[in-house]
């Protein structure tokens, strides 16, 4: 949708089993195509929010340590290629009327120093996870366990195998 908003061109969606050998592709997620291209983003290395974006022979591959990392990789691709910048739930900057922009030579990866960020606004936590993820906040249940009297899900960001030995 954001590429369409920027370019007024609807990118056709293809499945891996379709013959796409003569086409330039935007490959999203860990697929057989990313494996064939030799690209990976192991969760052990990239965590939940890390990602890789690579342009190889005009094909762009975006994949993360998991689906959330892949989503953030897509947002980063949009940021660099079309100036995508979310400022709030309903305010997003994006270039429009793009007709002659060249595809960038992506070779980007990110492993966030802080793996989980909790949005302070209740709307992000409970009612609009999509907007929260767009702002790169985690939803309430990704950090806490329970609802009325929540407990921190500390082992997501303080792994047992590292911290339980000493603390």
C-alpha positions, 0 to 999 in steps of 0.5 A: 500500500505504501509503495502504491501511495508513493508511486501510484503503481500496484506491485503484483504479488507472486508466490514462490512456486510461480515462474519469476526468473525473468522478473525483478523481485521484492522478496519479503521474509525468510523464503526459499528465494532468500535461501537460494540467494544465500541471505539469512537473518537468524533469530539467535543473531538478529533477535526479534526486531533485527533485519537484513535488506539486500539488493542483489542483481536488482532484487531486494530481499528483506528478512528479519530474525522473526516476522516482527524483524521482517516488518521493521525491515520493510519499514526501513526499506520504505524509509530509505526508498520513499522517505517513509516516516511515521510520526503518530497513529494517523500521521505518516510522511511518504514521498508521493508522485514518484515516477523516476526514482532508481532502486537503491543499492541496499546492503542494510542490517540492524540489530537493535540494542534495546530489543523491546520498547513499550509504547506509553500510550494505552492506545498502542498497547491495547487497541492498535497493535498495527500503529504501535508496530509502525512506531516500533513499539511492542504491544502490551502482551509482548512484554507483560504476561497477564492482564489485570495484574501483569508480570514482566516477561523479563526472560524475553529481554534478559535471557535465562541462559545469560542472567540466571546463572549470576542473578 
